Structures are given as C-alpha cells and as structure tokens.
C-alpha cells in the first residue's frame, strides 16, 4: 500500500485540483435535460390521462407483447442514432469540414426520430402535414447530400448514398402504393437502406478523423490533452 501511495499519490494530488464550475457542467446539463423531459412527461400524462408507465415503460411490457416485437424496428433505430452520433462527434472535432457531413447528421437525426416515434405515420397527419410531403422532403435532402458527395467525397461514399436512396425509394413506393403486400417487405427494404447509410457514413467519419486537423493556433502538449488547470499524464 505504501508503495502504491508513493507511486500514485503525487500524480493524484497533481491532477485532482479544486473543482471548478466547468467540472460540474456535464452533470448540470444532464439534470437540466432530465428536468425538461420530466416536465414533458407530466404534461403528457395530464393531457392524455394515461399513467406514467405508458410513457416510461417498454412497449412490450406496456402492451403485453412478446419480447421480440419490433426487434427490427428497434435495431434500425440503433443504426440511425449511432450514425447520427458519430457524424456529430466528427463535426465537433472537425468543424471546418464540408457541410455534407452536417447535412447527413441532420437527416440521420430527423429520420431516426421519425422512425422511432412514428412521426410520419401518426404525428404529422394529426398536424395536417401530408405523408407524401414529408417523404418528398427527406428525399430532397438525401438527393442534395448525394450531389454534394459527388463533388466533395470519395466514390465509396457516393455509391453508398446512391444504394441507400435506391432502397429507401423502394420502401416508399411500397408504402404509398402497395399497402396490400406484407409489411415486412417494405420494412426490409428500409432496413437495408438504413444499414448501408450507417455503414457508409461511419466509414466516411473514420476517414475524416484520420486526416490531420485544419491548421489553427499552436498549442502545447498539455493544452491539447487536458483542460486548463490540469496536467497531462
């Protein structure tokens, strides 16, 4: 124990300085976000008259369904949000990169939230927003991303986007004009498109992060790796 204290004690004392407000910022942000969500939960309960577990519980438990109900849909949501988060992370570290990454992140977040909460099936029609108009907006943004990728990105990414749009097109056509077919056919085409989209943009983000950062003001080693007031190990 004494050897451990002698070895790591000075390091701990050097790095564990007096906490500042900046050290509590992540917790404060999380508490603020949680407070907003809980307020929305209370409002939803008051408006709908439903009990809280209707909104906080798992759909399979609330609706008394089997554990595998909606498995592919949930997995598609994982792909959407993983892709969107990685793109956003990449933009945070490479803010001077092209706008096409920001557009791809925006579309990933929008379609992921739409897919998970069934916005275009239930919410948008309730707000008198036509489903076809929503689909058109998504495809317009995806087409714009495709055009930008042809100009700015390598062929691998462009091919992936083209394949994605193709599968989404098949899914949209089946959804709008062939509702008599089994729903799994449409959902399978959409799932394949989501998987290709996520794989394409995750690979592109990896390539971007491997590139040297754009030139900026010179920083020493400590300021690059540690926040102010802390010493790099």
N, C-alpha and C positions, 0 to 999 in steps of 0.2 A: 504493500500500500504506500509506504513511504517513497519507494522508487517511482511509483506512478504519480504521486503528488509532486515529486521533484521534477519529473519529466514534463507533465502536462499542466501543472499548477501555473507557472508563468505564462503559458500560452492562453489559458483560460482567463487569467487576470488581464492580459493584454487585450483580448478581444471582447470580453464582457465588460464594456464600459457602461456608464449610466444611461439607461434607456431614454430616448427622446420621443417626441410625438410621432416622428416618422416610423418608429418601430411598432406603433400601435395602429398605423394606417390600415393595413390589411384587415385586422380584426374589426376596426371601425366600419370599413366598407362592407364587410360581411354582415355585421349587425344591422347596418342601415338597409341593405338589400333585403335581409330577412324581415325587418320591420315592415317594409313596403309590401312584401309578399303576404305576410300575416294580415295586414290591413285589407288587402285584396281578398284574402280568404274569408275574413269576417263579412266583407261586403257581399261576396258571392253567396254565403250562407244566408244572409239577410234577404237578398233578392230572390233566391230560388226556394228558400225554405228547406233546403237539404241539410242533413247533418254533416259535420266536418269530415268524417271519413270518406264521404263521397268524393271529396276533392283531394284528400291526402293519402288515401289508400291505393293499393294496386288494383287496376281494373279487374284482374282475375278474381281477387278476393271480394271486391265490392259487388260484382255481377255474378259471383258464384260460378265462374268458369274454370276450365282446366288450365293448368299452369302454362301450357304451350299455346294458348290462344293469343294471336297477334305476334307470334315469335318473329316472323319475317319482317313485319312492320317495325317492331322494336329494333331489330338488327339494322334495318335501313336508317332508323333514327341515329343509332350509334355511328354509322358511316357518315351521315350528314354532319353531325356535330363534331366528330373527330376531324373531318376535313376542314370545317369552318374554323375550329380552334387552332389547328396547325397553320392555316393560312393567316389567321390573325396574329399568331405568335411570330410568324415570319415577317409580317409587316411591321411588328413592333421593333424588331431588330434590324430590319432593312427598310426604313420608312422612305428612302429615296428610290425604291424600286418602282417599276411601272405600275400604272393604275389597273392593269388587268388582274393583278393579284387581289386588289381591293374589291374589284367587281365580282371576282369569283368567290371571295369570302362573303360578300353581301348576299349573293344568290344562294350560297350554301346555307347561311343562317336563315334566310327567308323561306326557302323550300323545306328546310329541316323542321322549322317551327310549324309551317303549314302542314307538313306530313304528320307530325306527331299529334297536333291538336285538331286535325281535320278541318282546317280553316276554309279551304275551297269547297269542301263538301257541305258544311253546315253553317259556319260563321259568316262567310262572305255572302251567301244567298240571303241570310237573315238581314244583312245590311244592304240588300238590293244591289250587290256587286255581282254581275254575271260571271259564272264559272269560266265561260269561254274568254272573257276579257282578262281574267286572272291568268289563264293558260297562255294567252297571247303575250301578256307582259313578261312572263317567265321565259318564253321562247325568244322574245325580242332581246332580253338581256343576255340570254345564252348565245344568241346569234352575234350580238355585239362583242361578247367575250371571244367568240370564235374568230371574228375578223381581227381583233387586236392580237390574238395569239398567232395568227398567220404572219403578222408584221413583226412581232416582238419576241416570240418564244420558239423553241426548237420544234422540229416536226413531231416528235413523240407526244408532246403536249397537245398540239393541234389535232393529231389523229385521235387521241383520247377524247377530246372535246367533241369531235365530229361523231365518234361512235356513241358517246353519251346522248347527244341530241337525237341521233337516229333511234335509239331505244326509247327515249322519252317520247318521241313522236309517235312511235308505235303504240305506246301506252296511252297517250292522249287520244289517238284515233279510236282505240278500243273502248276507252272510257266514254267518249262522246257519241259514237255511232254504233257500237256493237255491245250494248249492255246485256244482250241475251246470252252472251258467251260466259263461260266460267270466270269469275272474278280473279282467280289465281293466274290466268293467262296475262291479263293486264298488269297485275301486280308483279309478275315475274319479269316482264319487260322493264318495268320501272326499277325493280331491284337491281337488275343487271346494269342499267344506266347509272344508278347511284354508286354501285361498286366501282365501275370504270371511272366515274367522275372523281371519287375519293382517291383511288389509286393514282390517277393522273396528277392531281394537284398536290398530293403528298410527295410524290416523286419530284415534282417541279419545285416545291418548297425546299426539299432537301438540297436540290441543286443550287438554289438561290442562297441558302445559308452556307454552303460550301464556298461560295465566291467571296473574295475579300470585300470588306465593308467599304462604302464610299469614303473618300478622304474627308477628314474632319480635323478639328483642333487636336494637337498632340496631347496624349495622356500618358502618365507614368503607369507602371505596372499596378501599383496599389489602387489608383483611382479607377482603373479598368475593371478590377475584380472585386472591389469591396466598396460599400457605401462610405460616405465621409465619416471620419471618426473611428473607422475600423482598420485594422492592419491585416493585410493579406497573409495567409498561412503558407 
